[in-house]
Amino acid sequence: MQKIFVGLALIAGMAGANATCTGAGAFRYCTDGQGNNYNVQQYGNATQMQGYNNQTGNTWNQTSSTFGNTTYHNGTASNGNSWNGSSTSYGGSTTYQGTDSRGNYYHRTCNQFGCN
């Protein structure tokens, strides 16, 4: 799902492949064997996620909204810093751009041949 690319990266890093989820449709609650958890709520063109890292006690959140072929993402990382970005799909490519939680700008375009 390219629509929540950034969020999936956060979830993958937090819960790994061992996450188990309950719920269906517009609300899901997931946890892993290490006490980390997150929930996903979907409504209309928006998705909200909130998570908890059991090792650090930190929380994080992300909101994603899709309009046409662009999804806008923003949130607060577990370090307390805000970030924002977008992913735009066109043809066989997707462009990701924004500012990460350390204030660094990123921009890359990916297609079936890789990313640049």
DRENPA-3360 file (N, C-alpha, C; in nm, 2 decimals, always signed):
BEGIN
1 = MQKIFVGL = +0.08/-0.12/+0.00/+0.00/+0.00/+0.00/+0.09/+0.12/+0.00 ~ +0.10/+0.19/-0.11/+0.18/+0.31/-0.12/+0.12/+0.42/-0.05 ~ -0.01/+0.42/-0.02/-0.08/+0.53/+0.04/-0.03/+0.56/+0.18 ~ +0.01/+0.45/+0.25/+0.06/+0.48/+0.39/+0.21/+0.42/+0.40 ~ +0.29/+0.45/+0.30/+0.43/+0.41/+0.29/+0.50/+0.44/+0.42 ~ +0.50/+0.56/+0.46/+0.58/+0.60/+0.58/+0.53/+0.53/+0.70 ~ +0.40/+0.52/+0.72/+0.34/+0.45/+0.83/+0.38/+0.31/+0.84 ~ +0.38/+0.24/+0.72/+0.42/+0.10/+0.72/+0.56/+0.09/+0.76;
9 = ALIAGMAG = +0.65/+0.18/+0.72/+0.79/+0.17/+0.76/+0.80/+0.18/+0.91 ~ +0.72/+0.27/+0.97/+0.72/+0.28/+1.12/+0.67/+0.15/+1.18 ~ +0.56/+0.10/+1.13/+0.50/-0.02/+1.19/+0.60/-0.14/+1.17 ~ +0.66/-0.15/+1.05/+0.75/-0.26/+1.03/+0.87/-0.26/+1.13 ~ +0.92/-0.14/+1.15/+1.03/-0.12/+1.25/+0.99/-0.15/+1.39 ~ +0.87/-0.12/+1.42/+0.82/-0.14/+1.56/+0.78/-0.28/+1.59 ~ +0.69/-0.33/+1.50/+0.63/-0.46/+1.54/+0.69/-0.58/+1.46 ~ +0.75/-0.56/+1.35/+0.81/-0.67/+1.27/+0.70/-0.76/+1.22;
17 = ANATCTGA = +0.75/-0.87/+1.18/+0.66/-0.97/+1.11/+0.57/-1.04/+1.21 ~ +0.59/-1.03/+1.34/+0.52/-1.10/+1.44/+0.40/-1.03/+1.50 ~ +0.35/-0.93/+1.44/+0.24/-0.85/+1.49/+0.11/-0.93/+1.47 ~ +0.02/-0.93/+1.57/-0.11/-0.99/+1.55/-0.21/-0.87/+1.57 ~ -0.32/-0.88/+1.49/-0.41/-0.77/+1.49/-0.55/-0.83/+1.51 ~ -0.63/-0.74/+1.58/-0.77/-0.77/+1.60/-0.85/-0.66/+1.54 ~ -0.98/-0.69/+1.51/-1.06/-0.59/+1.45/-1.06/-0.60/+1.30 ~ -1.15/-0.53/+1.23/-1.16/-0.54/+1.09/-1.22/-0.41/+1.04;
25 = GAFRYCTD = -1.22/-0.39/+0.91/-1.28/-0.28/+0.85/-1.21/-0.15/+0.89 ~ -1.28/-0.06/+0.95/-1.23/+0.08/+0.98/-1.14/+0.09/+1.10 ~ -1.13/-0.02/+1.19/-1.05/-0.01/+1.31/-0.98/-0.14/+1.33 ~ -0.85/-0.13/+1.35/-0.77/-0.25/+1.39/-0.67/-0.21/+1.50 ~ -0.65/-0.31/+1.59/-0.55/-0.29/+1.70/-0.45/-0.41/+1.69 ~ -0.32/-0.37/+1.69/-0.22/-0.47/+1.67/-0.12/-0.46/+1.78 ~ -0.06/-0.58/+1.81/+0.04/-0.58/+1.91/+0.15/-0.69/+1.87 ~ +0.27/-0.68/+1.92/+0.37/-0.78/+1.90/+0.41/-0.85/+2.03;
33 = GQGNNYNV = +0.49/-0.94/+2.02/+0.53/-1.02/+2.14/+0.62/-0.94/+2.24 ~ +0.66/-0.82/+2.20/+0.74/-0.74/+2.29/+0.67/-0.63/+2.36 ~ +0.54/-0.63/+2.35/+0.46/-0.53/+2.42/+0.43/-0.40/+2.34 ~ +0.48/-0.39/+2.22/+0.46/-0.27/+2.14/+0.32/-0.29/+2.08 ~ +0.25/-0.18/+2.06/+0.11/-0.19/+2.00/+0.08/-0.06/+1.92 ~ -0.01/-0.07/+1.83/-0.06/+0.04/+1.75/-0.20/+0.01/+1.71 ~ -0.27/+0.12/+1.67/-0.41/+0.10/+1.62/-0.42/+0.18/+1.49 ~ -0.50/+0.14/+1.40/-0.53/+0.20/+1.27/-0.67/+0.22/+1.26;
41 = QQYGNATQ = -0.71/+0.35/+1.23/-0.85/+0.39/+1.21/-0.86/+0.45/+1.07 ~ -0.95/+0.40/+0.99/-0.97/+0.45/+0.86/-1.12/+0.51/+0.84 ~ -1.12/+0.62/+0.78/-1.26/+0.68/+0.75/-1.24/+0.77/+0.63 ~ -1.33/+0.75/+0.53/-1.32/+0.82/+0.41/-1.18/+0.81/+0.34 ~ -1.12/+0.92/+0.31/-0.99/+0.92/+0.24/-0.88/+0.93/+0.34 ~ -0.91/+0.92/+0.47/-0.80/+0.94/+0.58/-0.78/+0.81/+0.66 ~ -0.65/+0.80/+0.70/-0.61/+0.69/+0.79/-0.53/+0.75/+0.90 ~ -0.57/+0.71/+1.03/-0.49/+0.76/+1.14/-0.43/+0.64/+1.21;
49 = MQGYNNQT = -0.31/+0.66/+1.26/-0.24/+0.55/+1.33/-0.18/+0.61/+1.46 ~ -0.19/+0.54/+1.57/-0.12/+0.57/+1.69/-0.05/+0.45/+1.74 ~ +0.07/+0.47/+1.79/+0.15/+0.35/+1.84/+0.22/+0.38/+1.97 ~ +0.26/+0.27/+2.03/+0.33/+0.28/+2.16/+0.45/+0.18/+2.15 ~ +0.57/+0.23/+2.19/+0.69/+0.15/+2.19/+0.72/+0.11/+2.34 ~ +0.70/-0.02/+2.37/+0.71/-0.07/+2.50/+0.86/-0.05/+2.56 ~ +0.96/-0.06/+2.48/+1.10/-0.05/+2.52/+1.13/+0.09/+2.57 ~ +1.08/+0.19/+2.50/+1.11/+0.33/+2.53/+1.00/+0.40/+2.61;
57 = GNTWNQTS = +0.88/+0.35/+2.60/+0.76/+0.42/+2.66/+0.71/+0.53/+2.58 ~ +0.77/+0.55/+2.46/+0.73/+0.66/+2.37/+0.61/+0.62/+2.28 ~ +0.54/+0.72/+2.24/+0.43/+0.71/+2.15/+0.46/+0.78/+2.02 ~ +0.38/+0.74/+1.91/+0.40/+0.81/+1.78/+0.26/+0.81/+1.72 ~ +0.24/+0.90/+1.62/+0.12/+0.90/+1.55/+0.14/+0.94/+1.40 ~ +0.04/+0.91/+1.32/+0.05/+0.95/+1.18/-0.09/+0.96/+1.13 ~ -0.11/+1.07/+1.04/-0.24/+1.08/+0.97/-0.20/+1.09/+0.82 ~ -0.28/+1.02/+0.74/-0.26/+1.02/+0.60/-0.39/+1.04/+0.53;
65 = STFGNTTY = -0.39/+1.13/+0.43/-0.51/+1.16/+0.36/-0.48/+1.16/+0.21 ~ -0.57/+1.10/+0.13/-0.55/+1.08/-0.01/-0.64/+1.17/-0.09 ~ -0.59/+1.24/-0.18/-0.67/+1.32/-0.28/-0.61/+1.30/-0.42 ~ -0.69/+1.23/-0.50/-0.65/+1.20/-0.63/-0.53/+1.10/-0.62 ~ -0.42/+1.13/-0.69/-0.31/+1.03/-0.69/-0.20/+1.07/-0.59 ~ -0.23/+1.16/-0.49/-0.14/+1.21/-0.39/-0.19/+1.18/-0.25 ~ -0.10/+1.12/-0.17/-0.13/+1.10/-0.03/-0.04/+1.19/+0.05 ~ -0.10/+1.26/+0.14/-0.03/+1.35/+0.23/-0.02/+1.28/+0.37;
73 = HNGTASNG = +0.10/+1.29/+0.43/+0.13/+1.22/+0.55/+0.18/+1.33/+0.65 ~ +0.15/+1.32/+0.78/+0.21/+1.40/+0.88/+0.19/+1.32/+1.01 ~ +0.28/+1.36/+1.11/+0.27/+1.29/+1.24/+0.38/+1.34/+1.33 ~ +0.38/+1.27/+1.44/+0.48/+1.29/+1.54/+0.56/+1.16/+1.57 ~ +0.69/+1.17/+1.55/+0.77/+1.05/+1.57/+0.78/+1.02/+1.72 ~ +0.84/+0.90/+1.75/+0.85/+0.86/+1.90/+0.95/+0.95/+1.97 ~ +1.03/+1.03/+1.90/+1.12/+1.12/+1.96/+1.06/+1.25/+1.99 ~ +0.93/+1.27/+1.96/+0.85/+1.39/+1.99/+0.85/+1.49/+1.88;
81 = NSWNGSST = +0.93/+1.47/+1.77/+0.94/+1.57/+1.66/+0.84/+1.54/+1.56 ~ +0.79/+1.65/+1.50/+0.70/+1.64/+1.39/+0.77/+1.61/+1.26 ~ +0.69/+1.55/+1.16/+0.74/+1.53/+1.03/+0.62/+1.54/+0.93 ~ +0.65/+1.55/+0.80/+0.54/+1.56/+0.70/+0.60/+1.51/+0.57 ~ +0.51/+1.47/+0.48/+0.55/+1.43/+0.35/+0.44/+1.40/+0.26 ~ +0.47/+1.36/+0.14/+0.36/+1.32/+0.04/+0.42/+1.21/-0.05 ~ +0.33/+1.13/-0.10/+0.36/+1.04/-0.21/+0.27/+1.05/-0.32 ~ +0.32/+1.07/-0.44/+0.24/+1.09/-0.56/+0.27/+0.99/-0.66;
89 = SYGGSTTY = +0.17/+0.92/-0.71/+0.19/+0.81/-0.80/+0.14/+0.86/-0.94 ~ +0.22/+0.83/-1.04/+0.19/+0.86/-1.18/+0.26/+0.77/-1.27 ~ +0.18/+0.71/-1.36/+0.24/+0.61/-1.45/+0.28/+0.49/-1.37 ~ +0.41/+0.45/-1.39/+0.46/+0.34/-1.31/+0.55/+0.39/-1.20 ~ +0.55/+0.52/-1.16/+0.64/+0.57/-1.07/+0.57/+0.64/-0.95 ~ +0.64/+0.64/-0.84/+0.59/+0.71/-0.72/+0.70/+0.80/-0.67 ~ +0.66/+0.93/-0.64/+0.76/+1.02/-0.58/+0.72/+1.05/-0.44 ~ +0.82/+1.04/-0.35/+0.81/+1.06/-0.21/+0.89/+1.18/-0.17;
97 = QGTDSRGN = +0.83/+1.27/-0.10/+0.91/+1.39/-0.06/+0.85/+1.45/+0.07 ~ +0.93/+1.52/+0.15/+0.89/+1.57/+0.27/+1.00/+1.60/+0.36 ~ +0.97/+1.62/+0.49/+1.07/+1.65/+0.59/+1.06/+1.54/+0.70 ~ +1.17/+1.48/+0.74/+1.16/+1.37/+0.84/+1.17/+1.44/+0.98 ~ +1.16/+1.35/+1.08/+1.15/+1.40/+1.22/+1.28/+1.46/+1.27 ~ +1.39/+1.46/+1.19/+1.51/+1.53/+1.23/+1.53/+1.66/+1.15 ~ +1.42/+1.69/+1.07/+1.43/+1.82/+1.00/+1.49/+1.80/+0.86 ~ +1.53/+1.68/+0.82/+1.59/+1.66/+0.69/+1.49/+1.65/+0.58;
105 = YYHRTCNQ = +1.52/+1.72/+0.47/+1.43/+1.71/+0.35/+1.47/+1.58/+0.28 ~ +1.37/+1.51/+0.22/+1.39/+1.39/+0.14/+1.31/+1.41/+0.01 ~ +1.36/+1.35/-0.09/+1.29/+1.34/-0.22/+1.35/+1.23/-0.30 ~ +1.26/+1.14/-0.35/+1.30/+1.03/-0.43/+1.19/+0.98/-0.51 ~ +1.22/+0.93/-0.63/+1.12/+0.87/-0.72/+1.16/+0.72/-0.74 ~ +1.06/+0.64/-0.73/+1.08/+0.49/-0.74/+0.99/+0.44/-0.85 ~ +1.04/+0.34/-0.92/+0.96/+0.27/-1.03/+1.01/+0.12/-1.03 ~ +0.97/+0.05/-1.13/+1.01/-0.09/-1.13/+1.16/-0.11/-1.14;
113 = FGCN = +1.24/-0.01/-1.18/+1.38/-0.02/-1.19/+1.46/+0.02/-1.07 ~ +1.39/+0.07/-0.97/+1.45/+0.11/-0.85/+1.42/+0.26/-0.81 ~ +1.50/+0.32/-0.72/+1.47/+0.45/-0.68/+1.59/+0.54/-0.70 ~ +1.56/+0.67/-0.72/+1.67/+0.77/-0.74/+1.64/+0.89/-0.66;
% end
